[in-house]
Amino acid sequence: MSRYKIVNKTPFIALLLAVLMAGCGGGMPSAGTPAVSLGTAASFAVLAGSTVTNTGTTTMVTGDLGLSPGLSVSAFPPGTLNGTRHATDAAAAQAQVDLTAAYNDAATRSMGSQPLPGNLGGMTLSPGLYTNASSVLISGPGAGNDVTLNANGDANAVFIFQIGSTLTTATDSQVILTGGAQAKNIFWQVGSSATLGTNSVFEGTILAQDSITLNNGATLAGRALARAGAVTLDTNTVTTPMP
């Protein structure tokens, strides 16, 4: 008979796996999609290249407001700014540099890219990288026409949307977050301009090459960051996400 005792390692392995899974919040870790680094632009709720225009007396912006290299920021007040105004100063110029880096990062991602339909109305999307070379619409309103972003229980899950041309949301449409999804981890890279419809609800950071327009009553939990063009506001609430 052999002098060596055969040890059943199965219980030990099972215990080790259980400990590892508990430390990962109940599931094994996954690489996921890395977030887009905004640098100093992260503190800005609104950042524009040409002008910032507000036509609503009750517009409220929580976060910094910046402009570079343009010259005109209008109607703040009566619009309310809960943050610092940086009009053509060094901070705004650096934020534009960092915005360009973030835009280019988001635009050139390719690993694991999934096709993004032209109309997101009625869809539920999981975390990841999505690409549409043309324009994207969120048709709304209603449960069958809004878009839902489901993080599947991962509060750090990242969503990146690459949109070659325009992003438009319809009147009363919504971006709905579920499963732990957070606005700070959602990035919309827009090759042209973005327009948020009247009374629409939108989540995430918009990185636009040209302009961003928020129509009357639109709400943005995120950031409106425009590289070259204007950011136009009209009785809106814009709030930078919690870090």
LINMO-V872218 format. One record per pair of residues at least 12 apart in sequence whose ideal C-beta (glycine too) atoms are under 10 Angstrom apart, sorted by the first residue. I is the first residue (numbers start at 1). GAP is how many residues later the second one is. Records with the same first field share a line. If there is no record, write none. Layout:
# LINMO-V872218
I=GAP ; GAP
This chain:
# LINMO-V872218
25=128 ; 129 ; 130 ; 131
26=127
27=125 ; 126 ; 127
29=125
30=97 ; 124 ; 127
31=80 ; 81
32=80 ; 95 ; 96 ; 122 ; 124 ; 125 ; 126 ; 153
33=76 ; 78 ; 79 ; 80 ; 94 ; 95 ; 96 ; 97 ; 124 ; 125 ; 126 ; 127 ; 152 ; 154
34=71 ; 75 ; 77 ; 95 ; 124 ; 126
35=70 ; 71 ; 121 ; 122 ; 123 ; 124 ; 125 ; 149 ; 150 ; 151 ; 152
36=65 ; 66 ; 67 ; 68 ; 69 ; 70 ; 71 ; 73 ; 122 ; 124 ; 149 ; 150 ; 151 ; 153 ; 169 ; 171
37=61 ; 64 ; 65 ; 68
38=57 ; 60 ; 61 ; 63 ; 64 ; 65 ; 67 ; 146 ; 149 ; 167 ; 169 ; 185 ; 187
39=55 ; 56 ; 58 ; 59 ; 60 ; 61 ; 62 ; 63
40=24 ; 26 ; 46 ; 51 ; 52 ; 53 ; 54 ; 55 ; 56 ; 57 ; 58 ; 59
41=23 ; 25 ; 51 ; 53 ; 54 ; 55 ; 56 ; 57 ; 58 ; 59 ; 60 ; 61 ; 62 ; 164 ; 166 ; 182 ; 184
42=21 ; 22 ; 53 ; 56 ; 57 ; 60 ; 142 ; 163 ; 181 ; 183 ; 198 ; 199 ; 201
43=20 ; 21 ; 23 ; 40 ; 41 ; 43 ; 48 ; 52 ; 180 ; 197 ; 200
44=17 ; 19 ; 20 ; 21 ; 22 ; 39 ; 40 ; 42 ; 47 ; 48 ; 51 ; 52 ; 54 ; 55 ; 161 ; 179 ; 180 ; 181 ; 196
45=15 ; 16 ; 17 ; 18 ; 19 ; 20 ; 21 ; 36 ; 37 ; 38 ; 160 ; 175 ; 177 ; 178 ; 179 ; 180 ; 186 ; 192 ; 193 ; 194 ; 195 ; 196
46=13 ; 15 ; 17 ; 18 ; 19 ; 20 ; 21 ; 27 ; 30 ; 35 ; 37 ; 39 ; 166 ; 168 ; 174 ; 177 ; 178 ; 179 ; 180 ; 185 ; 187 ; 190 ; 192 ; 194
47=16 ; 17 ; 18 ; 19 ; 20 ; 21 ; 39 ; 45 ; 48 ; 49 ; 51 ; 52 ; 160 ; 165 ; 176 ; 177 ; 178 ; 179 ; 180 ; 184
48=17 ; 18 ; 19 ; 20 ; 22 ; 24 ; 25 ; 44 ; 48 ; 160 ; 163 ; 164 ; 176 ; 177 ; 178 ; 179 ; 180 ; 181 ; 182 ; 183 ; 184
49=17 ; 18 ; 19 ; 20 ; 21 ; 43 ; 47 ; 50 ; 159 ; 160 ; 161 ; 162 ; 176 ; 177 ; 178 ; 179 ; 180 ; 181 ; 182
50=17 ; 18 ; 19 ; 20 ; 21 ; 22 ; 160 ; 161 ; 176 ; 177 ; 178 ; 179 ; 180 ; 181
51=16 ; 19 ; 20 ; 21 ; 22 ; 23 ; 160 ; 175 ; 178 ; 179 ; 180 ; 181
52=13 ; 14 ; 15 ; 18 ; 20 ; 21 ; 22 ; 23 ; 24 ; 27 ; 33 ; 35 ; 172 ; 174 ; 178 ; 179 ; 180 ; 181
53=19 ; 20 ; 21 ; 22 ; 23 ; 160 ; 177 ; 178 ; 179 ; 180 ; 181
54=19 ; 20 ; 21 ; 22 ; 23 ; 24 ; 25 ; 26 ; 27 ; 160 ; 177 ; 178 ; 179 ; 180 ; 181 ; 182
55=19 ; 20 ; 24 ; 161 ; 177 ; 178 ; 179 ; 180 ; 181
56=19 ; 22 ; 23 ; 158 ; 160 ; 161 ; 177 ; 178 ; 179 ; 180 ; 181
57=18 ; 20 ; 21 ; 22 ; 23 ; 178
58=20 ; 21 ; 22 ; 159 ; 177 ; 178 ; 179
59=16 ; 17 ; 18 ; 19 ; 20 ; 21 ; 22 ; 155 ; 174 ; 175 ; 176 ; 177 ; 178 ; 179
60=19 ; 20 ; 21 ; 22 ; 159 ; 173 ; 175 ; 176 ; 177 ; 178 ; 179
61=15 ; 18 ; 19 ; 20 ; 21 ; 22 ; 24 ; 159 ; 163 ; 170 ; 172 ; 175 ; 176 ; 177 ; 178 ; 179
62=18 ; 19 ; 20 ; 21 ; 159 ; 175 ; 176 ; 177 ; 178
63=18 ; 19 ; 20 ; 21 ; 159 ; 160 ; 161 ; 175 ; 176 ; 177 ; 178
64=17 ; 18 ; 19 ; 20 ; 21 ; 22 ; 27 ; 28 ; 31 ; 159 ; 176
65=14 ; 16 ; 17 ; 18 ; 19 ; 20 ; 21 ; 22 ; 27 ; 159 ; 166 ; 168 ; 173
66=17 ; 18 ; 19 ; 20 ; 21 ; 22 ; 23 ; 25 ; 26 ; 27 ; 28 ; 29 ; 30 ; 33 ; 159 ; 165
67=18 ; 19 ; 20 ; 21 ; 22 ; 25 ; 26 ; 28 ; 29 ; 159 ; 163 ; 164
68=18 ; 19 ; 20 ; 21 ; 22 ; 23 ; 24 ; 25 ; 26 ; 27 ; 28 ; 29 ; 31
69=19 ; 23 ; 24 ; 27 ; 159
70=17 ; 18 ; 22 ; 156 ; 158 ; 159 ; 160
71=16 ; 17
72=15 ; 16 ; 158
73=12 ; 13 ; 14 ; 15 ; 158
74=159
75=158 ; 159
76=157
79=154 ; 155 ; 156 ; 157
80=157
81=157
82=157 ; 158
83=157
95=130
96=129 ; 130 ; 131 ; 132
98=127
99=106 ; 108 ; 109 ; 124 ; 126 ; 127 ; 128
100=107 ; 109 ; 127 ; 128
102=85 ; 87 ; 103 ; 105 ; 123 ; 125
103=84 ; 86 ; 87 ; 88 ; 104 ; 105 ; 106 ; 122 ; 124
104=85 ; 103
105=55 ; 82 ; 84 ; 102
106=23 ; 54 ; 55 ; 56 ; 81 ; 82 ; 83 ; 84 ; 99 ; 101
107=24 ; 53 ; 55 ; 56 ; 57 ; 82 ; 83 ; 84 ; 100 ; 102
108=54 ; 81
109=20 ; 22 ; 51 ; 53 ; 78 ; 80
110=19 ; 21 ; 52
111=18
112=16 ; 17 ; 18
113=15 ; 16 ; 17 ; 18 ; 47 ; 49
114=12 ; 14 ; 15 ; 16 ; 17
115=15 ; 16 ; 17 ; 18
116=13 ; 14 ; 15 ; 16 ; 17 ; 18 ; 20 ; 45 ; 46 ; 47 ; 48
117=13 ; 15 ; 19 ; 20
118=14 ; 16 ; 17 ; 18 ; 19 ; 45
119=16 ; 17 ; 18 ; 19 ; 20 ; 26 ; 28 ; 51
120=12 ; 16 ; 17 ; 18 ; 19 ; 20 ; 25 ; 26 ; 27 ; 28 ; 29 ; 41 ; 47 ; 49 ; 53 ; 55
121=16 ; 17 ; 18 ; 19 ; 20 ; 21 ; 23 ; 24 ; 25 ; 26 ; 48 ; 49 ; 52
122=16 ; 17 ; 18 ; 20 ; 21 ; 22 ; 23 ; 24 ; 25 ; 26
123=15 ; 22 ; 23 ; 24 ; 25 ; 26
124=22 ; 23 ; 24 ; 25 ; 26 ; 52 ; 54 ; 55
125=22 ; 23 ; 24 ; 25 ; 34 ; 36 ; 56
126=23 ; 24 ; 25 ; 26 ; 28 ; 31 ; 33 ; 53 ; 55
127=22 ; 23 ; 24 ; 25 ; 27 ; 29 ; 30 ; 31 ; 32 ; 33 ; 52 ; 54 ; 58 ; 59
128=29 ; 30 ; 31 ; 32 ; 33
129=29 ; 30 ; 31 ; 32 ; 33 ; 58
130=29 ; 30 ; 31 ; 32 ; 33 ; 58
131=29 ; 30 ; 31 ; 32 ; 33 ; 58
132=29 ; 30 ; 31 ; 32 ; 33 ; 35 ; 59
133=29 ; 30 ; 31 ; 32 ; 58
134=29 ; 30 ; 31 ; 32 ; 57
135=28 ; 29 ; 30 ; 31 ; 32 ; 33 ; 55 ; 56 ; 57
136=25 ; 26 ; 27 ; 28 ; 29 ; 30 ; 31 ; 32 ; 33 ; 52 ; 54 ; 58
137=29 ; 30 ; 31 ; 32 ; 33 ; 36 ; 60
138=29 ; 30 ; 31 ; 32 ; 35 ; 36 ; 37 ; 58 ; 59 ; 62 ; 64
139=29 ; 30 ; 31 ; 34 ; 58
140=29 ; 30 ; 31 ; 32 ; 33 ; 34 ; 35 ; 57 ; 59 ; 60 ; 61
141=28 ; 29 ; 30 ; 31 ; 32 ; 33 ; 56 ; 58 ; 59 ; 60
142=30 ; 31 ; 32
143=31 ; 33
145=25 ; 27 ; 28 ; 29
146=23 ; 24 ; 26 ; 27 ; 28 ; 29 ; 30 ; 54 ; 55
147=22 ; 26 ; 27 ; 28 ; 29 ; 55 ; 56
148=26 ; 27 ; 28 ; 29 ; 30 ; 31 ; 33
149=12 ; 26 ; 27 ; 28 ; 29 ; 30 ; 32 ; 33 ; 34 ; 36 ; 37 ; 54 ; 55
150=26 ; 27 ; 28 ; 29 ; 30 ; 31
151=26 ; 27 ; 28 ; 29 ; 30 ; 31 ; 34 ; 35
152=26 ; 27 ; 28 ; 29
153=25 ; 26 ; 27 ; 28
154=25 ; 26 ; 27 ; 28 ; 31
155=24 ; 25 ; 26 ; 27 ; 29 ; 30
156=24 ; 26 ; 28 ; 29
157=22 ; 23 ; 24 ; 25 ; 28 ; 29
158=23 ; 24 ; 26 ; 27 ; 28 ; 29
159=16 ; 18 ; 22 ; 23 ; 24 ; 26 ; 27 ; 28 ; 29 ; 44 ; 45
160=25 ; 26 ; 27 ; 28 ; 29 ; 44 ; 47
161=25 ; 26 ; 27 ; 28 ; 29 ; 43 ; 45 ; 46
162=25 ; 26 ; 27 ; 28 ; 29
163=25 ; 26 ; 27 ; 28 ; 29 ; 31 ; 43 ; 44 ; 45
164=25 ; 26 ; 27 ; 28
165=25 ; 26 ; 27 ; 28 ; 44
166=24 ; 25 ; 26 ; 27 ; 28 ; 29 ; 42 ; 44
167=21 ; 22 ; 23 ; 24 ; 25 ; 26 ; 27 ; 28 ; 29 ; 35 ; 39 ; 41 ; 45
168=25 ; 26 ; 27 ; 28 ; 29 ; 32 ; 45
169=25 ; 26 ; 27 ; 28 ; 29 ; 31 ; 32 ; 33 ; 45 ; 46 ; 49
170=25 ; 26 ; 27 ; 28 ; 30
171=25 ; 26 ; 27 ; 28 ; 29 ; 44 ; 45 ; 46 ; 47
172=25 ; 26 ; 27 ; 28 ; 29 ; 45 ; 46
173=23 ; 24 ; 25 ; 26 ; 27 ; 28 ; 29 ; 45
174=25 ; 26 ; 27 ; 28 ; 29 ; 45
175=13 ; 21 ; 25 ; 26 ; 27 ; 28 ; 29 ; 45 ; 46 ; 47
176=25 ; 27
177=26 ; 27 ; 44
181=22 ; 23
182=21 ; 22 ; 39 ; 59 ; 60
183=19 ; 20 ; 21 ; 22 ; 37 ; 38 ; 39 ; 40 ; 56 ; 57 ; 58 ; 59
184=19 ; 20 ; 21 ; 37 ; 38 ; 39 ; 56 ; 57 ; 58 ; 59
185=18 ; 19 ; 20 ; 56
186=16 ; 17 ; 18 ; 19 ; 20 ; 35 ; 36 ; 55
187=17 ; 18 ; 19 ; 20 ; 35 ; 36
188=14 ; 15 ; 16 ; 17 ; 18 ; 19 ; 20 ; 24 ; 34 ; 35 ; 37
189=16 ; 17 ; 18 ; 19 ; 20
190=16 ; 17 ; 18 ; 19 ; 20 ; 21 ; 22 ; 35 ; 36 ; 37
191=16 ; 17 ; 18 ; 19
192=16 ; 17 ; 18 ; 19 ; 37
193=13 ; 15 ; 16 ; 17 ; 18 ; 19 ; 20 ; 33 ; 35 ; 36 ; 37
194=12 ; 13 ; 14 ; 15 ; 16 ; 17 ; 18 ; 19 ; 20 ; 26 ; 30 ; 32 ; 37
195=16 ; 17 ; 18 ; 19 ; 20 ; 23 ; 37
196=16 ; 17 ; 18 ; 19 ; 21 ; 22 ; 23 ; 24 ; 28 ; 40 ; 42
197=16 ; 17 ; 18 ; 19 ; 20 ; 21
198=16 ; 17 ; 18 ; 19 ; 20 ; 36 ; 37
199=16 ; 17 ; 18 ; 19 ; 20 ; 36
200=14 ; 15 ; 17 ; 18 ; 19 ; 20
201=16 ; 17 ; 18 ; 19 ; 20 ; 36
202=12 ; 16 ; 17 ; 18 ; 19 ; 20 ; 22 ; 36
203=16 ; 17 ; 18 ; 19 ; 38
204=16 ; 17 ; 18 ; 19 ; 37
205=15 ; 16 ; 17 ; 18 ; 19 ; 20 ; 35 ; 36
206=14 ; 16 ; 17 ; 18 ; 19 ; 20 ; 25
207=16 ; 17 ; 18 ; 19 ; 20
208=16 ; 17 ; 18 ; 19 ; 20 ; 21 ; 23
209=17 ; 18 ; 19 ; 20
210=16 ; 17 ; 18 ; 19 ; 20
211=13 ; 15 ; 16 ; 17 ; 18 ; 19 ; 20 ; 21
212=12 ; 13 ; 14 ; 17 ; 18 ; 19 ; 20 ; 21
213=13 ; 16 ; 17 ; 18 ; 19 ; 20 ; 21
214=17 ; 18 ; 19 ; 20 ; 21 ; 22 ; 23 ; 24
215=17 ; 18 ; 19 ; 20 ; 21
216=17 ; 18 ; 19 ; 20
217=17 ; 18 ; 19 ; 20
218=15 ; 16 ; 17 ; 18 ; 19 ; 20
219=17 ; 18 ; 19 ; 20
220=13 ; 16 ; 17 ; 18 ; 19 ; 20
221=16 ; 17 ; 18 ; 19 ; 20 ; 21
222=16 ; 17 ; 18 ; 19
223=15 ; 16 ; 17 ; 18
224=12 ; 14
